[in-house]
Amino acid sequence: MGPAQKSAAAALPRAFRGPGDRVFKYAIVGLSSAVVALALVMAVVIYIEARPTFKAFGYLSFLTETTWDPVKSIHGALPFIIGTFVTSFAALALAAIPAIAVAIFTSEYAPKWLAAVINYTVDLLAAIPSVVVGLWAIFNFAPLMRDAVYMPIYLWAEASAPWLATMLGAPSTFNMTTGTIVLALMIVPYTVALSRDAIGQVPRDQREAMWALGATKWEVIRQAVIPYARTGIAAGVLLSLARALGETMALAMLIGNSNRLPFTLFGPAATMPSLIINEFREAVEPLHYSSIMAVGFYLFIITIGINLVTSFVQRKLYMGRGMV
Amino acid sequence: MDTINVKDKDAGATLAAGDELRMETVGLSVRYGTGNYGIRDVSMAVADKRVTALIGPSGCGKSTFLRSLNRMHDLAPDITVTGQAFLDGEDLYAPDMDAVLVRRRVGMVFQKPTPFPTKSIYENVCAGLRLVGVNKKATLDEAVERSLRGAALWDEVKDRLKTPGGSLSGGQQQRLCIARALAVEPEVLLMDEPTSSLDPNATIRIEQLIHELKEQVTIVIVTHNMHQAARVSDYTAFFYVGELVELSATKEMFLKPREKKTEEYLTGFFS
């Protein structure tokens, strides 16, 4: 601290520096609160808009009512809840194991250049707008699957196992199975990326400890890497589920949009998001409008619930091994 | 065992009378992908059922040498090892030698305690045995008790074998890792600065343990602490810039080092 610096400090009094601090602080506090307020206000507004439906049908009866008929003013969300859960869980079941396998392959087995190529491609897949995926599936994938897969299976079932045929339903171009497969394709990149991150978090010394005991490569992965990463992988799978539950466009394009139960595997169905996107334009009746809001409200609750469960799982598993 | 020709410095010849040769390296070099040598042309002997300490300043190659004794360098694709490392006269780097089997015979304890956090204390100790297909409860029970007693941890954990390994204190975790390494009954136990992350009391316990363990197993220990080398080892090897400068009986080295470099290091001339 020479005398020159001292006088420089004196030349810029505290009073002139203070406002910058304060302005910045207020700005970030304001913006952060706005985010929280936005989420809360949105939830409250959706709830208020949905209230006529809850009044008319009841909170629970709305969930269990199977008919959705705007013309008769009967609104029940059960078909869409079933459609959403069936497609999401089935898509997750299809996607999870291959996605985790890809994550293990790229982080443990593949040479660096190949891992880079695969990871880049996977990230690219996640970046394709879902409407584009839907477009491809509408004109190529869906007709192909109907003619090459569903039809033969259905014809065989009709001839040899009629009970199965009723479960499968007559194949239509846009149906629940096609929707589920495309949904699975769309969440694979998320599950891969999140599992890859979880595996990347496994410390080197955990692997080395297992190597040093005389483990083979596969034993290291199975005994040291996966157990350590399983929390992160589980969280990744749950987040992918939340993503699947909310996916709208591709499903709305592919699932056939039938509001009537029972859904069959090869027949059209609907999900909560696909219902909303298909009917919001026509919702002129107040009760129809509020019922769509109510479906949106429950979808909101479900996805928030999944996210809460995810963070709970993460906390619980981490605490269980004394690592917080 | 003494039929192996030692190329330079007669490293094997420095073993005291009555001590048998257990491991020996001949012209062992480790090279990184950058072209730098981690260790260069190291020929050294390890006496059976004795403690050999590796000392030297940071970056001198002592850990690199240690990790070449159980082929841990195999895991890094850009590291090349040349030369030979013999265990009971068998070259561990021979083309038909399986690195997995090498690591079963030469166990390792790391600088940081590395219990498997998702496994119980019991399963941590069993981990190596389960790998080779030992699943009989009686055998495992017996091995767990023997290994934990061997690592002087049994009395502290015998009532909570089912709790996670991560719930133990740092010193206990390190003894758990020693027990885990002992469970597979290795011929040689490598320890890479096993006390550097522990408090003084835990350090003393581990040092006592090393004294007891050398009855059954050959130990090679890396330490950055000269006093620890003096306390626990029978032989000391001094490494400097990737080369073995001197291997002597510990007493001899600390009282009357043969090499000038060793003397300078031991007297704190550099570190």
HADDOCK unambig.tbl for C-alpha pairs under 7 A between the chains (distance, minus, plus):
assign (segid A and resid 205 and name CA) (segid B and resid 114 and name CA) 6.56 0.50 0.50
assign (segid A and resid 206 and name CA) (segid B and resid 114 and name CA) 6.17 0.50 0.50
assign (segid A and resid 206 and name CA) (segid B and resid 116 and name CA) 6.93 0.50 0.50
assign (segid A and resid 209 and name CA) (segid B and resid 114 and name CA) 6.53 0.50 0.50
assign (segid A and resid 212 and name CA) (segid B and resid 103 and name CA) 5.51 0.50 0.50
assign (segid A and resid 212 and name CA) (segid B and resid 107 and name CA) 5.97 0.50 0.50
assign (segid A and resid 212 and name CA) (segid B and resid 108 and name CA) 5.75 0.50 0.50
assign (segid A and resid 213 and name CA) (segid B and resid 103 and name CA) 6.17 0.50 0.50
assign (segid A and resid 213 and name CA) (segid B and resid 104 and name CA) 5.80 0.50 0.50
assign (segid A and resid 213 and name CA) (segid B and resid 107 and name CA) 6.34 0.50 0.50
assign (segid A and resid 213 and name CA) (segid B and resid 128 and name CA) 5.31 0.50 0.50
assign (segid A and resid 213 and name CA) (segid B and resid 181 and name CA) 6.65 0.50 0.50
assign (segid A and resid 214 and name CA) (segid B and resid 100 and name CA) 4.81 0.50 0.50
assign (segid A and resid 214 and name CA) (segid B and resid 101 and name CA) 6.23 0.50 0.50
assign (segid A and resid 214 and name CA) (segid B and resid 103 and name CA) 4.68 0.50 0.50
assign (segid A and resid 214 and name CA) (segid B and resid 104 and name CA) 4.50 0.50 0.50
assign (segid A and resid 215 and name CA) (segid B and resid 100 and name CA) 6.25 0.50 0.50
assign (segid A and resid 215 and name CA) (segid B and resid 131 and name CA) 6.60 0.50 0.50
assign (segid A and resid 216 and name CA) (segid B and resid 100 and name CA) 6.27 0.50 0.50
assign (segid A and resid 227 and name CA) (segid B and resid 118 and name CA) 6.32 0.50 0.50
assign (segid A and resid 228 and name CA) (segid B and resid 118 and name CA) 6.65 0.50 0.50
assign (segid A and resid 321 and name CA) (segid B and resid 117 and name CA) 5.67 0.50 0.50
assign (segid A and resid 321 and name CA) (segid B and resid 118 and name CA) 6.17 0.50 0.50
assign (segid A and resid 321 and name CA) (segid B and resid 164 and name CA) 6.34 0.50 0.50
assign (segid A and resid 321 and name CA) (segid B and resid 166 and name CA) 6.07 0.50 0.50
assign (segid A and resid 322 and name CA) (segid B and resid 166 and name CA) 6.00 0.50 0.50
assign (segid A and resid 322 and name CA) (segid B and resid 167 and name CA) 6.00 0.50 0.50
